[in-house]
Amino acid sequence: MDLGALFGAIGQILTPWTALMLFTGTFLGIVVGAIPGLTGAMLIALTLPLTFYMQPFNAVVLLVSMYVGAISGGLITATLMRMPGTPASVMTTFDGYPMARSGRPGRALGLGITASFFGGIVSWMFLLTITQPLSILATRFGPFEYFTLIMMAMVLIASVSEGSLVKGLISGLLGMLVSMPGVDPASGMPRLTFDWYMLNGGLQLLPVLIGAFAVSQIIADCLDIHNMPDRTEVNTRGVLMKLADFRRHGVNMLRSSLIGTWIGILPGIGASIGSVVAYTTAKNVSSTPEEFGKGSEEGIIASEAANNATVGGALIPLIAMGIPGSVIDAILIGALTIHSIQPGPTLFLTNADIVWAIIATCLLANILMWLLMTSSVRYIANLIYLPRSYVLPVVMVFCVIGSYALNNTMFDIWVMLLFGVLGFLLERAKIPLGPFVIGFVLAPLAEEKLRSGLMMTAGDISPIFTRPFPLFFTIMAVVLLVWPLINEWRRRKRSDP
């Protein structure tokens, strides 16, 4: 842990131009997270083209601050409208909305904002302390270790995705398939291009991301464009928590933050699962479990502390191993790649300034998020009632501009539209998009590592089963694949007469 490098990064972020990036990213993240139908993944995907000509340091500050703001902003709509602004805030609707409707919207928002800040700081402490030791351990990984780690991550993502294990696997495998067209890295020959020269370079990450997350959501919102929520008047009484509140809820806040952090570290799980686990745990240990779902303060705190804590947790595997801890982290990997920066165990050696930019931004964005939300939540809340007929055309224009700016070709716009329709159809079929995007990002890396390993061993695959780390990752992947099937079989057996 290099405190000198950390303070140096903080000092650089607090220079006027970079501080503007921090403020802009955090504020836009909060606003987009608060508007139903817009997500942090959509915002970051749309912002990627704007970072092409930025300094990598400033680009990282902008994108990471958007990440922090978007996860936090979702609690506003979850509390006031019973519509989670982000999937991570689903659990907040259970208690935040009933409390707001009972005449205490300020109290409900204040609990969520402070819990989000607390969770973010706890996870930042883990990000600061364990990322570098983990990256040092990861430098001992060879090609087979990385290949099996990626496979374990893919199975883990599929096994905890919304819906069935099979749908999660289908989504992940489809993402891997879509990443295959282009030039074969071993032979240098085109593959799966169907003699279409525009596919020789493969499908680019940016139009695929914008299509899957932004355009698919625009299509879904257009079908429900006239649905406007009931308005809840916002007062700011109770937004600031008192010392007695910390004494009363401190254990729950810390426990939920730790749960969110460690679930965030697990590749690909994300904030939604973290908030569910923390909420369920809080309910199970609470002395008043009957209040959950009716406006429980414990429920709001558990959900929001956990979902914001997953941000810092998810950044740990991204920096240390180049494995995305969430869908947004997969997009961040794409952003770093655009700037010729390869995340992974050597990142501390090759681009230490970028590492400390991420760590410092995570801290400063959480502080700024708390200040912005406690001081201006009443005004931000009014933005969520903007008519979608005004918002969606503007977002669509940015989608087209962002995709076209990549290579100045119409082909990328058609790719964006195609994956927009595909993403919409997948979500309608209850097939999650998370495994699809992470499969698309990780498949080329998995192929590269497997090919490298086979070249080193003259085609011998036995090191996967004879080396400790590859064997452990393989066993874990098999267990994660089989365990949900065993649970389903047991459930059906118990339900049969």
N, C-alpha and C positions, 0 to 999 in steps of 0.2 A: 504494500500500500504506500504509494508515493504522494504524500500530502502536498509536497512542493508542486508537483505536476497538477494536482487537483486545484490548488489555489491559483496557479498560473492559468488554467483553463477558465476558472471563474472570472479572473481578471479580464481575460480576453473576451468572454461573453458579455461582460458589463461595459465594453466599449460601445459607443453610440450605435453604430450600424448593426452589430451583432445583437445588442440588447433589443433593437427594434425587431429583429428576426424572432427573438425569444418572445417578446410581447405579442407580435402578430400571430405566431404559431399557437401560443396558449389561448389567446382570445378566439381565434378562428376555430380551434379545436372545441372549445366550450360551446360556441354558437352552433357549430355543425352537429356536435353531439346532442345538443338540446333540440334540434329540429327533427321531428319524426320523418323517417325515410332517408335521411342523410346520415352517413356513418363516418367514423374516423378512417376506415380503410378507403372509402371513396375519396375523402378529402386528401389523404396522403398520395393516393394514386393520381389524382388530378394535379397535385402540386409538383410531382416528379419532373414534368417537362420544364417547369420554372427554375429548377435547380441545375439544369444543364450547364449554365454559364456562371454559376455561383462558385465561390470557394468551397471545397468540401466541408471545411469546418462550419461555415455558415449554413450550408445545406443540412448538415446533421442537426444543428441547433434548431432550425426551423421545423424539421420533420419530427424530431423527438418531442419537442414542446407541443406539437399538434397531437401526438399520441397521448401525452398526459392529459391535455385539455379535453380531448374527445371522450375518453373513458369517464372523466369526471362530469362532463356536461350532460350526459345521459340521465343523471338523477333528477334534473329539473322537470323534464317531461314525465318521467316515471312518477314523480311526486304530484305534479299538478294535473296531469291528464290521464294517468294510468296507461300511458303509452311509453314504453322504454325507448329513450332516444338512441340507445345502443343496446345490443343484446346483453351486455354485461349488467345492465340495470333492471333486468326482468324481475329479480327478487325484490328490488326496492319498491316495485309497484304494490306488493302485497301489504305493506305497512305504511309506506309513504303517502299513498293516495288516501287511504282511510283517515290518517291523521290530518292531512290537508283539508279534507271535506268536513272534518269535525271542527274546523275553525282554527287550526294551528299550522298553517302552511309554513310560516317562518320557522317554527320549531322543527318541523320535518326536514326542511331544506338545510337548516343549521346543523342538525345531527349528521346528515349525509355529507355535507361539505367538510366538516371537521373530521369525520371518520375517513373520508377519501384522502385528506391531507395526512392524517396519522398513518394510514396504510402505505401511502406513497413514501413517507420518510422511513418507515421500518424497512420496506423493500429496498430503498436506496442504500441503507446501511449494509445490507447483504450484498448488493451490487458492488459497493465500494470494497468490501473486505474479502469476498471469496472468488471474484471473477479472475483475478490474476493467478492465484494458486491453481484454479481449475484449468486455466489456459496452459500453465506449465505442465500439468498432468497430461493435457491433451496433446502437447508436443511429442509425447512418446507414442502416440497413435500412428500406426502404419495404415496402408490402404485398406486392408481387411477390417481393421478396427473401425475406420470411418464408414465403410460400406455397411457393416452390420449395425452400427449406431444409427445410421440414416434409416435402415429398414425397420429397426425397432421404433424409431420416431414415427414412421409412417403408420405402422400398426397401432401404436398408441393413439395417434390422432384419429384414426378410423374407429377405434374401440370406444372412445369417449365422445364421438360426434353426436349431434342431435339425430335422432332416429336410430335405425338399426345398424349393427356392425356391418352387415352386407352393403348397405347404402354408403356407409363411410368408406369401405374398401373400393366400391365402384367409383366413387368420386375421386379417391386418391389415384387409382389406376388410370382413370380417364385423364387426369392431369399429367401423369407420367407419359401416357401415350401422345398427348398433344405436344409434349416437349421433344419428341423424337425426330420430326422432320428436320431436314437440313443436311449438313455435311457430316459424315461419319468421322468422329475424331481419330479413329485408328487408321482407316483406309484412305481418308480424304475424298471418298466418293459420295455423291448425293444419295440420300435414302428417304423413302416415303415422300418424295416431292412430286410424284406422278407427272414427271417431265414439265413441271411448272416452275420456271426459273425464279419466280418471286419467292418460292419456298426454300431456295438454296441456302439462304441465311437463317432458316428456321423462323418460327413465330416469335416475335419480340415480346418481352415481358410486359412492357408498358401498355400496349393496346389490349392485351389479354386481361390485365388487371383492371383497366378502366372499363372494359366491356363487362367483365364478370361482376364487378362490384357496383359501378356507377350506372351504366346503361340498364342493367337488369333491374336495378332498384327504380330507375325512372319509369321503365315499362310497368312495373308493379304499381307505382304511385299513380300513373296516368289512369289505370283502371279504377282507381279509388280517389280520383282527384277532388271530388266535391265533398268528401267526408271531413268535416271540421269538428274538432272536439269541443266539449263544453268548456267555457272559460271559468277559471278559478282565480279569484282576486288574491293577489299576493301582498301580504304585509310582512315586514321584516322583524317583528317582535320575536325574540327567541333565536335569531340566527346565530348569535355568538353563544357558545357553550360556556357555562360557569365552572369553577373549580369543583363544585359538588358533583357536577355531571361527570367529570373525569374520574372522580373517586367511585362513582356508582357504576360507570360503564367501562372503566379502564381495562379490566381483565378481558372482557368481551372484545374490546377494540384491539388489544394486543394479540389475543388468540386468533381473531379473524385475520389480522394483518399477517401473522406467521403462516396461517393456512394459505392465504392468497399468494404469498411469496413463494412458498415451496411448490404449490400447484403451477404457478407461473414458470418456474424453472423447468418443469416437465415439458418436453418439446410438443408444441402444437395444441395444448389443451386450452389455454386462454382464460380470459376473465370470467366468462359465463359459468364455467365449471367451478372456478374458485369461489364465486359468490354463492352458488348452490350449496357447496360443501360447508362453507362457513355459516350460512343461514341455518342449515340443517343441524349443524353442531350446536349453534347457539340455542336453538329451540330445544334440543335434547337435554342440555344441561341447565336450562332456565328454570327458575322457581315458579314462573308464570307462563308456561307454554301455551295456555289457552288464549293469551292475548295476541299471539302471533297471527298475522293475517287480519287483525282488527285495528292496527295502529300501534304496534309495539315499537318502542324506541330501540330495544335490543335488536330487532329484526333489521331496522334501517341501518344501524351501525355495523352489524355483521356483514350485510351485503356490500355496503359501500367501502368499508375498510378492506375487504378481501378483493373486490374487483380492481381497486386502484393499486393494491399491493402487487397484483400480478404483472403490472407494467415493469417495475424494476426487476422482478423475478424473471420475466420473459427475456429481458435484455441480457441476462447472464449467459445462457447458452449461445445467444447470437454472437456476443463478443468472444467468448472463450472457445467455442467450437464451430461457429459458423452455422449452427442449427437454429432455425427460427422457433422461438417459444410461443408464437401466436401468428395469426394471419397477417397482422400489421407488421410483425417482425420479418415475415417473408418479403413484404413490400420494401422494408428498410434494407434488406439484403440486396434487393434489386437496385435501390438507390445508391448504395455503396459501390456496387458493381459498375453502375453507370460512370462513377468517378474513378474507376480503375482501382478500387480498394477491395481486397478480398478478406471478408470476415473470417475469423478462425484463430487458432492458437498462436499464430505468428503476428497477429494484429498489434500486440503490444510492442513488438520489435520493429515492424515496418511502418506503422501509422499510430504511434502512441498518442499523438495529439488528437486523433479522431476518437480513440477510446476515452480519453479524459473529457473530451467535448460531450460525449454521450452521458458519462457519469455526472458531470457538472450540470448539464442541461436537465437531467432527471431531477436533481435537487432544486434548482432554481425555478423550474417550471411548476413543481408542486407548491413552492412558496407563492409564486405569482398566481397560480390557480386559486389558492385559498383567498388571497387578497382580492382578486377580481370578483370571485363568486360571492364573497361575503359583502362586498361593497356595492355590487351592481346586479345582484340576482334579480331584483324587481324589473330592471330594464331588459335584461337578457331574456327573462320569461316572456316578455311581450313579443319577442321575435318568433316564438314557436307558433304563433297564431297567423303568421304570414300565409296568404293563400298559395297553395301549391302551384296554381296556374301561373303565378309570377316567378316562383323559385325554379321550377323544373326546366323551363326553356333556357334560363341562364346557365344552369348546371350542364345541360346538353351541349350548349355552345362551347363550354370549357372542355368537355369530353372530346369534341371533334378537334378543337385547336391543339389539345394536348397530344392526341394520337398522331395528328398530321405533322406536328413539330419534330417528331422523333427522326424521321427520314425524309420528310417532305414528299411523301407518296400517298396516293389515295388507297393503296393496298392496306396500309395500317388502319385506315378508317373503316374499311370493309371488315377487317379482322375484328376491330372493336365492336362493330354492330353484330357480327356473327356470334361473338362470345357474350354479348349482351343478351341476345335471344337464348343462347345456350344456358347462361346463368339463370335467366328467368324460368326456363323450363325445368332446370334442375331443382330450383327452390320450390316450384309448384309440385314437383314429384317428391318433396321432402328429402331431397338428396343434398347434404350440406356442401357449401362452397369451400369451406376451410380446407379439407383434405385435397380438393382439386387444385387450389392455388399452391399449397405447400408441396404437393406432388410435382407440379409443374416446375417449381423452383429447385427442388432437391434432386429430381431425377438425373439431370446432367451431372451433378456432383457425384451421385451414387455410381453412375456409369463410369465416370472418370476414375474413381477410386477402385472399382472392381477390375477394370481393364489394367490399371497400373499394378494391382496385386497379382493378377494372372500373368502379366509379363515378367514380373520379378520371380515367379515360381514356375515359369515354363508351363503354365496352364494348370498347375496343381491347386485345387481349391481346399485342400485339407487344413491349411492354417486357420480357416474359420472355425474348425472343430478342435484344434489342438492348442491354440493360443488362448490365454485366459480371458482377455477382454472380448474378442470376437465370439468366443463360446458363450460368455455371459450375456452379451447383447442378443445372440441368437436364441438362447433359452428364454430370455425375457420376451422376445417377440412372439415366440410360440405360445408362451403362457398368456400373454395379452390377447392373442388371437383366439385361443381355445377357451379361456375363462368365461367370456360373455356367453359362449355357446353352452357351456356347462350350466351356467346360471339359468339360461332360458330353458334348458331341458329339465332342470330341477323345478322351475316354476310351473311348467306344464304338467310335470308329474304330480305336484301337489294339488293342482287344480282339477286333475282327473278324478272322478269318483272311484 
